[in-house]
Amino acid sequence: MPERMSESNPNEEESVDQASNSLEGEEGDTASSKPPTTGARLWDRVRSSLLRPKLDPQTLQNKDWQRTVIAMNGIEVKLSMKFASREFSLKRMPSRKQSGVFGVKINVVTKRERSKVPLIVRQCVEEIERRGMDEVGIYRVSGVATDIQALKAAFDSNNRDVSVMMREMDVNAIAGTLKLYFRELPEPLFTDELYPNFAGGIALSDSVAKESCMLNLLLSLPETNLVTFLFLLDHLKRVTENEIINKMSLHNLATVFGPTLLRPSEKDSKISHSSQPISMNDSWSLEVMAQVQVLLYFLQLEGIPAPDSKRQSLLFSTEV
């Protein structure tokens, strides 16, 4: 059985707890009438053994990989786990290899490809829409780490067989590769400069002022960022059209993608919170909540108008 590891950073898993809880609740209604399979019971054991308990101080000081084998009815799950501090694991690291795709500025990639949306985004979305729209927990369920790394290497090396590789891989690995691409951008899709403004705009209580502020900010993004986001936004909305099957609501998708698209590259956020002192964990949680709410706002918005004909022709062109 292949070694399955989450492609997400450990600290980012906190940001998808609400989506996980929602999904589990929805699945529980249909699964309660059936006895759990060996696979389901095995993954419950994995979850209770590794995810629920808090890490002890000795574990936190250990920088080596901890390997565990959990077995049931002749099936083994091999797990590797290593603690990484939030400061390190959530930091966006630019790639030293500018000829690749991951860790390279999005405008550099699109300029090289002579495209409006990076090829990796288009190919991943196309494959997911071809056979992943009915996949339960699409974008939430982790893919096999080795498959994700193989796809990452193929895209970075401009492997012409990448489309063939994708057709032979589990669709969750393709979804994980797309998330990894956005997570490893040296600057978030919503940019470091505008991030504090988005976080401030979503907190406005007046709905008219909020819509005006959020739309103006969105249309202030660099063209490549804007077109790529609108391309992804349309895709995510199509995913939720199959919510009754795939269990992925707008809120679930916002919880998964919000921090990925908005988390700033700098160590310290420029967002100002309440004048009352709050802990680092509380501050981080508030930021994650703001990131989720920003994406959810745009997912729920009926239409995003273009301010001029030039940008309108750019946004709605079929050539991406």
N, C-alpha and C positions, 0 to 999 in steps of 0.2 A: 504493500500500500504506500503511495507516495507520501512524503513528509509534507504535511500541510501547516503552513505558518501564515499568520496574518501579515499582509503587506503594509498594514497601518502601523504608525508609531504607537507605542503603548499608551502615551498620554493622550493621543487623539481619540482613543477608544472611549474616553469619558464623554466626548462630544456626541457620540451616537447612542448613548444609553437610552434616550427617550425613544428613538426609532426602534431600538431593539425591543424595548418593553411593549411598544405598540404592536410590533409585528408578532411578538410571542403571544400577545393577548388575542390577536385575530386568528392565529393558527390554532390556538388552544380549543376553539369552539368546534373545529372540524376534526381535530385529532383526538378529542377526548373519547370518542366512541370506539377508537381502534387501539389495540394494545401497542405500546411502543416497540419499535424494531430494535434489533441489536445495535444498529448504527446510532439510533436516537439515544438509547441508554448509554452507549459508549461516549457520545459527545456530551451528555449530561455529566458523566463522570469526569471528563476532561475539564468541563467548565467549573465544576465544584472543586476540583483539585487545584486548578491553576488560576482561575479568574476571580473567584469570589474571595478567597482569603487575602488579607493585606500582606504585603511583603514585609518580612522582618528585617531589623537593622543589619543582620549579617548578610542577608541577600542583597541589600542595597549597596553594601561595600564590595560585593563580589563582582568583578568586571569580566569574569569568564562566562562562557556559555554554559548553562545548566541543561543537561539532557535528561529527558524522562521518557519512559515507555509505559503506556497504559494499555492493558490487554483485556479482552473480553471475548469469550466464545471463539477463540482462535484468531481474532482480529487484533492487530496491534496498531496503535497510533504513536508515532515517534515525534516528540516535541523538543524544540530547542528554544531556550528563553534566556535573555540577558537584559539586565536593567540598564536603561539609559536615562539620564536626567532630562527633565522637560526642556531645560535651556538648550541642551544639545539636540534632542530628538526633534524639536519643533523648529529648529533654525533652518532657514532656506540657504542651501549651499550652492553657489554658482559652479558650473562645471568648468574644469580647466580645458576640456576638449570642446572648443567652439564649433567643431565640424559636426558634432552630434546633435541630438534633439533635447534630451533630458538635461535640466540645469542650464539651458541656454535661453537667453531672452527671446520672447515670443516673436518680436518684430524681426529679429535676426533670422529666425527659422523661416518665417513667411517670405521674407525678402529673398532668401536663398532658394526657396521652393517656387517663388513667383506665384504665391497663392494668397488668399485672404484669410483662410483658416488652415492651421497646420495639418499636414497630411495625417499625422498620427491621430488627431482628433477625428478627422473625417472617416478614416478607416475603422477606428474602434467603434464609432457611433453606427456606421453602416453595418458592421458585423453584429452588433448587439441588436439593432433593429431587425436584422434578418432572422435571428434565432434566439434572442434573449428577452423579448418583451413579455413572455409568459413565465419567465424564470422567477420562482419565488425568492424574494429578497435580493433581486438584482441590484447591484451597487452596495448592498449592505453585507452580503455574504462574501467572505474572503476567498480569493482564488489561491491556487497552489503557488507558493513563493517561487519555486524553481521555474514555473511557466512564465510568471510575471517578469522575472529577471531575464529569461530567454528572449521574451518579446522586447524588453527594454534594450538589450544588446543588439537585437536585429534592427530596431528603429534607429539606434545610434550609429550603426554601421551602414545604414541605407541598404539593408538586405532586400533584394528584389523578391525574395521568396517569403516575405513577411506575411503577405495575404494568404499564402498557402498554409503557413504556420498557424495563423489565426483560425482558419477553418477546422483545424485538427485539435484545437485546444478548448478546454471548458470555457464557457462564456463568462464565468465569474473571473477568470484570469484576465480576460480582455477588459472587463469592467475595472478590475484592479489596476491594470496598466494605464488606463485613461485617468483614473484618480491619481495614480503615482506621478503622471506627467504634470498635472496641475499642481500637485503638492511640491514638486521639485523645481518649479519655476523660480528663478532667482528673485523675482518680484511677483507678488500676487496679481491675478488677472485684474483685480479692481485697483491696483497700484497702491504703493505706500503713501503717495501724496494725497490721494483722495479717500483713503480708508477712514481717517478720523471724521471726515465730513459725512460719509455714508452712515457711520455709527451714530453721529449726531442727528442726521436726518430721520433715521428710523425711530428715534426717541421722541419726535415731535408729536404732540397730542392732537393738533388740528389736522384733519385728514386732507384738506385741500392744500395746506402748506406743505404737508409731508409729500404728497404726490408731486407737486411742483419741484420741490427740493430734490427728491430722489430721481426724477426723470432728468432734470438738468445735470445732476451729477453723473448719471449713467451716460448721457450723451456727451459728457466732457471727457470720457475715456479715450485713449488713443484708438484710432480706427481699427487696428488689428485686434486689440483687446475687446472692443465693442462688438465687432462682427463675430469673433469667436464666441463671446458670451451669448449673443443672441442665437447663434447656431446651437450651442449646448442647451440653452433655455428651451428652445423649441423641442429638442430631443427629450428633455426631462419631462416636459408636459405630455409628450406622446407616451412616455413610460407610464405616467399616472392614469392614462386612459384605460390601462389594463390593471388598475389597482385591485379589482375584485379577484384577479388571478395572482398577480405578482406581489400583492400586499404592500406595495410601495406608494404611499400617499405623497402629496406635495410636502407635507411636514417631514416625513421620513427622508425624502430626497434632500430637503433643505438642511436637515441635521447632518447628513452625510457629506454634502458638498459645500455647505457654508464656510466652515473653517478652511477647507481646501482652497477655495477661490478667494478668500478675503484675508486670511491670516497674514499679518505684515512680516516682512523679512527682518525687521530690526528686532533686537532682543527686548527692548523696552517699548511698550506701546505709547503712542501719543494721545490716547484717549483719556480724557479727564473724567474721573468718577466723582462720587459724592465727596463733600469736604470732610466727612467722617473717615477715619482711618479704617482700611479693610486689609485683610490678609492677602498674601500673594495668590493663594488658591482661589479665594473669593473674586479677586480681580480677574484672574484668568477665566473663571467660570462666567463672569459677566461679559467678558469679551466674546467668548464662544456663543453665548446667548444672542449677543448683538449680531454676530456673523450669520447665525442661523436665521434670525429675523429679517436681515437684509435680503438674503436670497429668497426666503419665503415670500417676501413682499412682491418681488418681481415675478415669481412663479404664479402668484395669485392675480397679478395685474392682467387685465383683459387685453390691452394693446399698448404698444410702446411707439408713440408717434415720432416721426423724423422731422427735425427742425427746418430742413431745406431740401430741395430737389436733388442736390448732389449727393448728400448722405442717404437720402431715400433710395436712390438708384443703387448705391453701394450696398445698403443693408438687404435689399430685396432682390439682388442679382442672383441668378441661379448658378453663376460661376463662382464657386468657393474653393 
